[in-house]
């Protein structure tokens, strides 16, 4: 099993889309749940790629090749994760990437994991203006907002979005979760929001906001 996970990760890092899909199928055939393939295979790769991009160890063309490979893996696994047997919660999470940022892979992983945990998700997409977050929260009667940014250049958009959400009427009941390469725990504390290092932690923070126990820790083989 460890060898198959290694092949999956190598496929991502090399941008080999066929290898990623083949590894996902092999892991499924071996009995690994699709949620776990995401958690121990695709999520760690995205964390590493985000770090490499932020520190200029890799550049946009290389990251995009890997991102397309990850997207193929997501496309293969997501119908198995978000199926009819997923428990349904009454809670909704509003999700989006901040204004100025068009990166979608990390947000897509978060959306899939939230849906697999039973949340309703309002996915606003990428390059979302702050006011659109506010409107979506009110329209959906949600109290959980997850916002992401991938580049250091879009941290301004993150700060503006947080400010607009905090200034909105009725925001005292809103839980704001931030994630992405340019943010960390210190940033979250400074802006009075919650920080999620990855998609699983985003789900756990959303569950915590609803008074529900976190997901089991199955990152280790």
N, C-alpha and C positions, 0 to 999 in steps of 0.2 A: 504493500500500500504506500509506504514512504517513497518508493521508487516512482510510482505513478504520480504522486504529488510533486516530486522533483521534476518529472517530465513536464507537468503542467506549468510549473513556474518557469522552467527554461523556455518553454514555448512562448510564454508571455514576454519574457525579457528579450527574446530574439525576434519578436513580432511575427512568429510563425502561427498563423491563424488555424491552419489545418491541424497542426500539432496540438494546439490548445483544445480544439473540439474533440480530437481523438482521445486526449488524456481525460477530458471530462466524461466521455462515453465509457472509457475503461474504468474510471472510478465509480460511475453509476453501476456498471455491470458487476463490480466487486462488492457492491452493497453499501457504498457510502451515500448518505442522504445528500440531496442537492444543496441544502442549506450549509452543510458542513464543507462541501467542496468550495463554496464561496468563502466561508470563514477562514479555512486553513490554506486555501489555494490562491484564490483571486484577491482577497482583501490584503494579505501581506504584500503581494506584488504591487498593488496600488499604493500602499504606504511607502514602499521603497522607491517607486517611480516618482511619487510626489516629492520625496526628499531629494532625489537626484535632479529633478527639474529645478527645485528651489535653490539648490547649491550649484547649479550649472554643471553637474557631472554628466548630464545628458541634455540634448537639445530637443526642441519641439518636433522635428521630423522623426527622431527616434522614439520619443514618447508617444507620438500619434500612431506609429506602427504597433507599439505594444497595446495602446488603448483600443485599437481596432480588434486586436486579438482577444482582449478582455471582453469587448462588446459581443464578439461571436460566442464566447463562453457564456455570457449572461443570457444571450438570446436562446441558447440551447437549454439552459437550466431554469430560466424564469418560469416557463409554463409548468414545470414540475414543482416549483416552490410555491407559486401563487395559484393554488388549485382550489377545487370545490371543498376539500377537506380542511382548509385553513380555518381556525377558529376566528369568529368575527367579534371585534370590540366595537363599542359605541363611540370610541374616540377617533378624531381626525387629526392628522398632522399635515400642516402646510409646509411645503418643501420647495426650495429653489436656489439657484446660484445667483449671486449678487450682480448688480448692474456693472457692466463692463467686462464680465467674465463669461466666456462661452463654453467652458469645459463642462462636460456632462457625465463622464464615466463614473466618478465618485458619487455624484448625486443619484445616478441610476442604481448603483449598488445599494445606497441607503434606501431608496424607494422600494426596491425588491425586498430588502430585509424587513422594512416596516410592514409591508403587506403580508409577508410570511408570518409575522408575529400577530396578525389580525387587525392591524390599524387600517382605517380608511386613509388614503393619501391624496392630497391635492397637490399635484406636481406642476409648479408654475414654469418649469423649464429653466433656461439660462438667461443671463442678462436681464434680470428682473428688477424693475424700479422699486424703491422702498414702498411707495404708495400702493403698489400692486399686492405686496405682502399684506399690508393692513386691510385692504379690501377683501382679500381672500380669507383672512382670518375671520372677519366679521360675517362674510357670506356663508362660511362653512360652520360658524359657531365653534371653531377650534380654539384651544388654548395652548397648543404646542406648535412652535415654529422652528424649523430646521433650515439654517442658511449656510451656504458653503462658498468658498473662494479657493482658487487654485494658485493664483499668482500673487506675488508681493505687490504688484502694481494695482491690484484690485482690492487691497485692504482698505482703501478709502471708501469704496462702495460698501464694504462690510460695516465700517464704522457708521456711515450715514444710515444704513438700513436699521442698525440697532437703535440709533438715536430717534429715527422716525417712529419705530415701534414703541419705544419707551415714552415718547411724547403723545402717543395715540390715547384717546379716551378709553378707559376700561382695561388698560394694559396691566394692571396690578395682578391679574390672574393668568397672565401669559407666561409660558415657559419658553425661553429662547435658547436654542442649542446651536452652537457654531462649530464648524469643522473645515478642514482643508489645510494645505501646506503652510500658508502664511500665518495661521493662528495657533495658539497654544493655551495652556492653562493660565499663564500670567495675563495674556490678552483677555481671556474670559473674565478673570477676576476684576481686572481694571474696568471692564465694561458691564459688570453685573449680569453676565450670562453664563451658560454652562458650556463646557468644552467637551467634544467627543473626538477621540483620536481616530476612530474608525466607524464603520457602519454598525457593527454590533454594539458598540458603546452608545451610539445614537439611539438605537432601539432600547437599550437598557435605561437610558435617561428618560425616554418617552414613557416607558413602562413605569418608572419610578414616579413620574409626574401624575400617573393615574393610580398610584398606590398598588402596583402589581409587581410581583417578584421578577428579577432579571432572568434573562436567558441562561441556560446551563452553559458552563465553560467547557467547550469541546474543541478548543483550538489545538490542544495537544493530541497527538495520535494515540 
